[in-house]
Amino acid sequence: MPQRTDIGVGMVGYAFMGRAHSQAWRTVGRAFDVPLTPRLAAVCGRDKAATKEAAERLGWAAVETDWRALIARDDVQLIDICSPGDMHASIAIAALAAGKHVLCEKPLANTLTEAEEMAAAAGTAYGRGARAMVGFNYRRIPALALARQLIQRGSVGTLRHVRAVYLQDWLTDADAPFTWRMQAERAGSGALGDLGAHIVDLAHYLTGDVITGVSALTATFTKERTPPGGSQPQPVTVDDAALFIARLGGGALASFEATRYATGRKNGLRIELNGSAGSLAFDLERLNELEFYDHAQDSTTAGFRRILVTEPTHPYLDGWWPPGHTLGWEHTFTHQARDLLTAIAAGEAPEPSFADGLRVQRVLDAVQRSAAVGSEWVAVNGG
């Protein structure tokens, strides 16, 4: 077996996504025979004491309080961006210019202009050997990777409909505290970018097509919220919910809903695809299952059948447990790390690329423009 070499990872941010990414970097080499062994070189955060505590808890060797210093470190070859969206473009572009590989959490940027600049920087850096990937981790769910294989195989025939929802309820309470996710200047958008980006990317990934136009509505149900420990309410400048219809380039119709106000729904992502030969359906809260309807079945006994996606022949399952021993949400980040390390070692373009992230950003931009003018049909630039 060829000797494996290591790769130093520097991560910006250590909260929710930072914890998930840290576990993936620690786990990937133990689950899969990856060609590069990640070394958790340094984590970066503005508060030195809090960052040091996070480094000790999550397994990082060193601490930085300035992302520029992180990029400059000789022991860091890959920058993992888990910060709020307002920092994505500046960090990613600087890292790529310095010859570092980049993994950037979704959505790629806060604005279409930033996403275009990031994709251009990734394109330029590619010729110098640096690789860039955007973190749409739901592509790495084995059931959805299998769904894509079935679609490519022709199991649903000519695609006619895509229906996708991502429903959460963590802002249902009007007294829930104000956070950076409610500021347009930090987050770019609300449920649209946080949740909607995922289902837009899944539509692109599963169908192999792109959204070309949208008609949208957005709403902000609670206009002000109070920060933790604060006394002055702050304006909420992002959407709480987004709803839009769309058309794909191949002619299929699509509908999307993203909200943080679906009472009782904790992480309710569901996507269904209907075609001339069959249908596929997936529910994130049943993460190890895929539903498949074969239109060629005898109508007297036809129905959706449940595929338990835990076989070693299913995508990503060769690194895990015996059939029937299910995986969890956190495994998607380990799969993401495996795919990125494999692409870097092979000198190939990882997927989803910054160009893929840009395609999603174009849709988000079109949704915002459509909602701003009363649901008018808006073409997706470049779609």
Buried (B, 14 or more C-beta within 10 A) or exposed (E): EEEBEEBBBBBBBBEEBBBBBBBBBBBBBEBBEBBBEBBBBBBBBEEEEEBBBBBEEBEBEBBBEEBEEBBBBEEBBBBBBBBBBBBBBBBBBBBBBBEBBBBBBBBBBBBBEBBBBBBBBBBEBBEEEBBBBBBBBBBBBBBBBBBBEBBEEEBBBEBBBBBBBBBBBEBBEEEBEBBEBBBBEBBBBBBBBBBBBBBBBBBBBBBEBBBBBBBBBBBBBBEEBBBEEEEEEBEBBBBBBBBBBBBBBEEBBBEBBBBBBBEEBEBBBBBBBBBEBBBBBBBBEBBBBBBBBBBEEEEEEEEBEEBBBBBEEBBBBEBBEEEEEBBEEEBBBBBBBBBBBBBBBEEEBBBBBBBBBBBBBBBBBBBBBBBEEEBEBBBBEEB
